């Protein structure tokens, strides 16, 4: 009878290192906080002033969130002009489409917010604050042309203030336009 060779000893694989959970982001420099806060406040005050002159509200809650992204994180894809303007426009259109089909209401608003996200993703213009614009449209039934025109003008103001802040602080904004 032939002797069989002993099976080679297997060395157990080392235990993988435990996944390290990242902590909160590093604390920003005080100057960066002041610049972002000042930029955001200036842009929002400008929207209020222009709205007062035009007798139409230009400041809606999603635009405050949009400006927070542009001022505090100008390098993010969510902060780029394509995403700010395109995301807001697509979301408003999603809101108006749902409004036309289902009428105003909470159910319509929920559907509009979800459809807005899908439209932004397909268009490669992600901008999370804009989903709230779709909700506002589906809840409030604003006049299409007035709302859309004022929304686009407001977005242009936000991007312009972002550009001015970038020039003043020697930062790069936008990273890309289209």
N, C-alpha and C positions, 0 to 999 in steps of 0.2 A: 504494500500500500504506500502510495506516495505521500510524503509529508507536505502539508500545505503551509505556505508561509503565513506568518501572523499578519493580520490586517495592519496597515500602517496606522500609527497613532495620529489622530486628528487633533489639531490644536484649535481650541475654540476661538472663534473670532472675538476680537476685543469688543467690549460693550460700547455702543455708540455714545458719544458724549451727550449728556442731556441737552435738549433744546433750550437755548437761553432765550428767555423772553425779554424783548427789548423794553427798556423803561421809557419814561416820557422823553420827549425831545429835549435837547439841551436848552437851558435858559437863554433866551435871546439877549443880545447886548442892549443896554438901555437906549442907546441911540437908535437902534433898529425899531424898538418899540415906539419911541417918539415919532419917528418918521412914518411908520405904518399907521399909527393912530392919527397923526396929523393929516396924512394923505386921505385916509378913509373919511375922516370928519369933514375935510374940505370938499371932497367930492359929493358927499351927501348933503352938505349945506348948499352947494351949488345947485343940486337937483331941486332942493326946496325953493331956492331963490328963482330959478328958471320957471318952476311950476307956478310960483306966485305971479310972476309976470305974465305967463301964458294962461292963467286961470284954470289950470289943469294940474292935478297932482302928478309929478314925475317920480316921486319917491314912493316906491312900493317895497314891502319887506324883502322880497327876493333880491332886490338890487343892493340892499345893505349887505346881504351875505355875499353877493358878487364882488362888491368893492372890498370886503374884508379879504377875499381870496387874492384879488389883484394887488392890494397894498401889502399884505403880510407874506404872500407866497407867489411872487410874480414869475417864478420859474416853473410852476406846476402847469401841466397841460390844461387843467381846469381854469387857469387864469389867463390863458392866451386869448387874443381878440376873436379868433375863430370860435372858441368855445363860449366866450361871454356873449357875443352878438348872435352867433349862430344858435347856440343852445337856448338863449332866451327867445329868439324868433321861432324856432321849431317847437318849443314848449307852448308858446302862445297859440301857434297854429294847431297843435294837438288839443289844446283846451277849447278852441273855437270849433274844431271838428266834432269833438264829443258833445259840445253844447248844441250844435246843429242837429245831431242825431238823437240825443237823449234829453236835451233841455238842462236847465240848471239844477244843481242839487249836490248833496254829499256823495251819492253813488257816482254821479258823473265826474265829480272832482277827483275821486279815487282812481277812476279809470283814466282820466286825463293825465294825472301825475305819472301813472305807470307807462302809458303810451308815450309820454314825453321822454322818459328815460330811454325807451327803445329807439325813438327817432334820433335822439342825440347820439346814441351808441352807433347806429347805422351811419350817421353822417360824420362820425369821428369828431364830434364837437361836444364832448362831455362837460357838463356844467351843472353840478348838483343843485345849486340854488334855483336854477331855471325850472325844475320840476314843480316848485311852488308857484311859479307863474302860471303854469297850466291849471293848477288847482284854483288860483284866484280867478282866472277867466271862467272856469266851469262853475264856480260859485256865484260870481258877480254879474255875468252877462254884460260886459262892457261893450261899447260900440266898436266894431272891428277896426275900422280905419283909424279912428282916433287913438284907440289903445295901442295898436301896432305901431303907428307912427311915433307916438310918445315913448313907447318902449325902446324903439330903435334909437331915437334921439338920446334917451337916458343912457343906453349902453355905450353910445359914442362918447358921451361925457365921461363915463367911467374909464373907458380905454384912454381917452385923452389925458385925464388926470394921472392915470398910471404911467403914461409916456412922460409927462412932465416930471413926475416924481423920480422916474428912472434917470432922466437926464440930470436932475439936480443932485442925485446921489451916486451917479456914475455906475448905475446898475444896468443890466441888460433887460429891457422889456420892450417889446415882446421877444420871446425866444423865436417865435415864428408867427406869421400873420395868417396864412391860409393853409 
